[in-house]
Amino acid sequence: MNVVFFAIVAIAFLVSAGRQLVWVAPSPDAVSPMNALTASVAESAGNAVTLAIGLVGMMTLFLGLMKVVEAGGMLKILSKAMRPVMVRLFPDVPPDHPAMGAMILTMGANAMGLTNAATPFGIRAIQALDTLNPRKGTATNAMVLFLAINTSAVTLLPTGVIATRIASGSTDPAGILPTTLFASALATVIGVLAAKLYQRWSPIVVDDDTAGDAAGPAEPSPSLAVDAAMAETTDEAYPVWASMTGFVLVGIGIVLAVIYGREVAPWIIPGLVILFLGFGMARGVRVYEVLVDGGREGFQVAVRIIPYIVAILVAVGMFRASGALEMLVGTVGPVTSLVGMPAEALPMALLRPLSGQGAFGVMVAIIQDPAIGPDSYTGYLVSTMQGATDTTFYILAVYFGAVQVRRMRHALAAGLSADVAGMAGAIIACSYLYG
């Protein structure tokens, strides 16, 4: 991300400097290229803070609602539904092993948009999987498959993106739900297939320093809360027919959501509010107190991302004001637009696997651009790409770093395959609904 950020700023400066050296004022009131670049820095920084302040309210509400359904046991319900499928996806992991429960909780949290909860679950899962690893320091097939699914997990509710679209003035903030469902589902399917296929061409290499390693004791748990949640997943799973019925219904729902996305979109946010609060009430949750408590976390998240938004918006603003973006659009646009990828969205597609916060900042800059806006095809596309996949390089670094895996084998290839599928799914769904 350091290289990408510096490159954007440096290119903007060099383009503006070149234009300044040959610039001739067409009129006394004309703004020179370097003055325009200077103005864009101040304007972009101010816009970033204004956006972040508007984002605080929606992030507080959505994370509060997520806390309500989490307290009501939604993760446990999802875990029991997923267990029969997980047992077949991970034949090398015993059904009652702690890794199985942690992986299920991670995927359930990702599906609900609870990324803060998914991270400790995911770290615990990779630590538990490492206890089954006969070659320490080398990723097992189960580890690679888990991370491929984790970087492309089906997203039922991209809360952060919806909140950002609301703060950006979107009249259809939930319009990305059907497109995100479709894109993330396609990414997950391709991620699973890629991990299963690539493992044939990526055998585990045994070195002298790992040949004698055996599975050791489990690493300490990151938190008691994680272990307590994992203990709940040892409950008896739903019958296979019930779980498969649920997955089929979800698949049908994704298709119907894409087909009737425009008609359904206005109902989504009010419907989710009453659905989540109603679920909490039915499960005996004190919804008001829990929502307020979860909202505090949303406030903190919104404040924490201000520096990231400022940095990216300033860089992108300089890139646009210098004329470099116009040059890029004119050069690359005719090629990428043939496959439904506007040149304005290309930086987002390239940055998404590298940096979550960086990609988020680029998405914000695009939908904040008056010439594009959140409800244009490009606005829907970048919003969908942000919600459809996760940051592959970050996940590999954090999770493999937790267990000192040095040989990741086909993990990167599988994750990037899922990323490409997610981008393709976003283009397909957005082109159908909003193209």
N, C-alpha and C positions, 0 to 999 in steps of 0.2 A: 504494500500500500504506500510506503514511503516513496518508492520509485514512481508509482503511478501519479501520486499527488504532485511530486516535484516536476514530473514531465509535463503535466497539464499547465502548471504555472509557468514553467520555463518556455514552453511553446507559445503560450499567450504573450509573454513578454517579448520574445524574439519576433513574432509576427507584428506586434504593435510597434516595436522598434524599427523594423524594416519599413513599415508603412509611414512612420513618422519621418524617417530620413528623406523620403521622396514626396512628402505631403506638401501640397500647395493649397492654402485656404481658399475655398470657392467663394466665401463671403466673410465679412468681418465677424459674424456671429457663429461661424462654423467651429465645431469642437474638434481639436486635434486627436489623433489616435491615442497618444499617451495620456491626454487629459480624460478621454473616454475610459481608458483602462483604470485610471485612478478613481474616477467616479464610480465605476462598477464595483471596486473593492468595498467602499463605504456602503453603497446601496445593498450589495449582497449580504454583508455582515448584518446590517439592520434588518433586512428581510428574514434572515435566518432566526434571529431572536424573536421577531414578531410571530413567525410560524411556530416556534417552539412554545411560546406562551399560549397560543391558540390550541396547541396539541395537548397541553397539560390536562384540560378538562376531559377530552375524549379518552385519553390514556387512563386517567383516573377511573372513569366510568367502566371502561371495558375490562380493565384488570380487576376491578371490584366485582364485576359480574363473573369473571373467571374464578375468583376466589369463592364465590357462592357455590358454583357447581362443583368445584373441587372439594369444598367442605361437605357437600351433599353426597359425595361418593361416586361422582361420574367416572373418575379414573379407575375405580374398582370395577365398575360395570363394563367399561371398555376392555379392561384387562381380562375379565372372564370371557368376554366375547372373542378376544383375539387368541386366547391360548390354544385352541385346537388347530388353528392355522399355523401358529408359531412352532408347534411341535413338529409339523411336517416340513416347515422351512428350515429348521435347525435340527436335523436328525442327530448331529453330534453332541447336542446339549441335552442332558437328562431332563425330563419334564419337571422334576421337582428340584432342580438345581437353582440356587439363588440367581444365577445369570438370567434364567428364563423370566423370572418375575421382574427383574430390573429392566430387561429389554422391553417387556410389555408395557411397563410404566413409562418408559422413555417415549415409546411410539404413541401411547395414549396422550401424554402431555403435549407432544408435538402436534397431534391432530387437533387438539383444543387450543393451540396457540400459546400454550404455557411454556415458553422457551426457558424461562428462569427455573422452572421445575424440571424440565427435561435434562438440563445439563448435569446436575448431581446424580440423577437416575442413570444417565448415560455413562458417566465416569464409573459409577458402581457396577454397571453392567460389564464394562470392558475389564474392570478389575476381576470380577467373578469369572468372566470368560478366560482370563489369563491363568486361573487356577486349573483349567482343563488343558492348558497349552503344554505340550511335551517339549517344545523348542522355544525357550524364553527368548524374547527379543525378535521373534519372527511372528508376523500376523497369521493367525489361523483362518481357515475358510469361514468359520462362524463370525470371527471378528470383522472380516472384510464385508460379509453380507450384512451384518448389523449396521456398520457405518454407511454402506450404500443405501440402506433403507432409511437411516437416520438423516442423511443429507437430502432425501427426496420424499420424506414422509407425507402421506396424504394430509392436506391441510383443510380442516373443516371450517376454521374461523381465523383468518389473518387479521387479528384485531389491530395490530399496530398500523398496518397499511390502510385499513378502513378509517381509523382515527386520523391519519395523516391526510387522507383524501377529504374528510370533512373539514379539517382545519384549512385546507387549500381551496375551499369553496365549491367542492363538487356537489352537483345536484343529484348524483347517483352514486354515492360512496360505496354502497354494497353491491354495485354492478360487477365487481371483480370476484364475488363469491363463486358463481358458476364457472368462470374461466379458471380461477385458481384451483378449484376442485378437479377440473379436467386435467389441467397441466400437471398438478402434483401427483394425481393418480397415474398418469402416463409415465412420469419420471420414476415413480416407485416401481412400476412393472418393469421398465427397462433397466433400472438399477438392480433388481433381483435377477433378471435374466443375464445381465452383464456379469454380475458377480459369480453366478453359477457357471457361465461359459468360460470366463477368463481363468478360473481356477484350474482348468485343464491345461492351460499353457503357462501356468505360473506355479510350478511345484515348489514345495518347501525344500530349501537347500540346507543341508546339515553341515555346519562347520565344526571344527574341533572345539571351539569355545562354547558351543551350544549342544554338542552331541550328548553330553552327559547330564544335561539339565532335565529335571523331572518337574512335574507339576507340584508347586509348593503350596503353602497355606494361603488362604485368602488374605488379600490386603485389608487393612483396617477400613471400616466403612466411613464414607465422608461425613455422615451425620446419622444420628439416631432416628431422625424423621424419615430418612430414606429407608432405613432398615424396617421401620414400623410399617411404611407403605408397602414394602416388598413382602412383608409377612402376610399382608392381606391377600396378596395374589396367590397364596398357596391354597386358598379356598377352592372347592370343586368348581371346575369350569362349566360353562354352559354346554349342553349337548352339541355334538358336531353339526347336526342338522340345524339347530338354532343359530349357531355362529355363521354357517354358510348362508342361511337365509338372510341374516343381517348384512353380510357382505354383498349379496346379490341385490338387496334393497338399496344399499348405498350406491352400488354401481348404476342401478336404474335411476336413482335420484340425481346422480351426476349428469347422466345423459339428459334427463328431463330439465335439469337446471340450466344446461347449456341451450337446449332448444327453446325453452320459455323464459330465458334469463331476463329479458326486458320486462315481462309481465310480473315476474316474481320479485324483482329487485326492490321495489318500493315497500314491500311487506317485510323485508328481511330484518332490518334493524329493530323496528318496533316489536316484531315477532320474537326476536332473540331476547329482548329485554324481558318480555312477559314470560317467555318459555323458561329462561334461566331462573328468574325470581320464583316462578311457580314451581319449578323443580326443587329449588331450595326449600320453599315452604312445605312441600309434600314430604321432604326428607327431614323435616324438623330443624332446619337451619334458621338461625336468627338473621334473616337476610339483610336487614338494615345495618346491624353492627358488623357483620362479616364484609359487606360491600364497602363500608367506610374503611375498615381495616385494610382490605385489599387495595382500595383506592390510594392509600398512602404510598404503596409500592409503585403504583402508576405514576404518581406525582414525582417520585424519586427517579424513575426511569426517564420521564420526559425531561427532567433537569439534567440528567447525566448525558443525554445525547446532544445537548446544545453545542458543546465544542465541536463534535463531529459534523453537525449540520453547518455550523459557521465555516469550518475549514473547507468542506466540499462545495458549499454554495459560493464561497469567494473564488475558489479555483475554477469552477464551472462558469461563474459570472465573468471572470477574466478571459476565459477561453472564448466565450461568446462575444464579449465586447471587442476583443482583439481582431475578430474576423476569422479566427482559426476554425471555429465551428462551421461557419458558412463555407469555408474551403473544404472541410471534411464532408459536409453534406453534399456539396456539388460534385465531389470526386467519388465518394463511396455510395452515396444515396441511390444512384441509378442501378447499382449492382445488388445491394442488399434489399432494396425495395421489391425486387423481383420475387423474393421469398417472403415478403410481408414484414421485413425488418427495416423500418426507417433508419436513416443514418443517425438521427438524434438518439435512438434507443440503443445503438451499437455499443457505446461505452458502458451502458448498464449491463448488457449481456456479457461483456468481457470481464467486468469487475465483480459480478455476482459471486462466482466461485472463490474469489480472492479475499474480499472484505465485505462483511455484512453491513457494518456501519458506513463504509465507503459507498456501497451500492445503494443503501438507503438515502444517503445524501444526494447521490446522482438522481435517484427517483424523485426526490423532493424538488431538486433544481428543475427537472423537466416538467413536472406538473405545475410548478409555480411560474413557468415561463408563459407570459400572456399570449404568445403566439401558438402555444400548444395546449396547455390547460389539462386538468385532470380528467375531463370527460371527452377528450379526443381519442382517436384510435391509439395514438402513441401513448397518451396518458393511461388508458386501460392496459396497454401492453406492458409498460414498465411496472405498473402496479401489480400486475399478475406475475411477472417474472420475480419480483421481490418476494411475493408470498408463496410461490410454487416450489422453490428449492431453498436449501440452506447453503452456508458457506463451506464448501468442501475442504479447502486447505486449512481453515481454522479448526474444523471438527477433527480432521486427521491429526493435526498438531497437538490439540488438547487431549484427545482421547488416547492416542498412541503414546503421547508423552507421559500420561498417567501410569503406564505400565512399561515404559522404556522399550517400546517396540521400535527397532531400527530398520527392520526389513518389512516394508508394508506390502510387498508383493503386488497384487493387482488392485489394491484398494483405491489408488488414485485414478486408475483407468476406469474402474466401475463407477466411482463417484462422478467423474467428468462425463461419462456416458449418460448417467441420470440427469446431469445438468443440461446437456444438449437436448435430451428428450423433453425436459421441462420447458426449455425455451421454445422448442418446436410445438409443444402442446399449447403454450401461451399464444403463439402466432395463429395456430389453427382455431382455437376457441375465440380469440379476439377478432380474427378476420370474419368468422361466421356471425358473431353477434354485433360487432361494431365497425367492421371494415367497410 
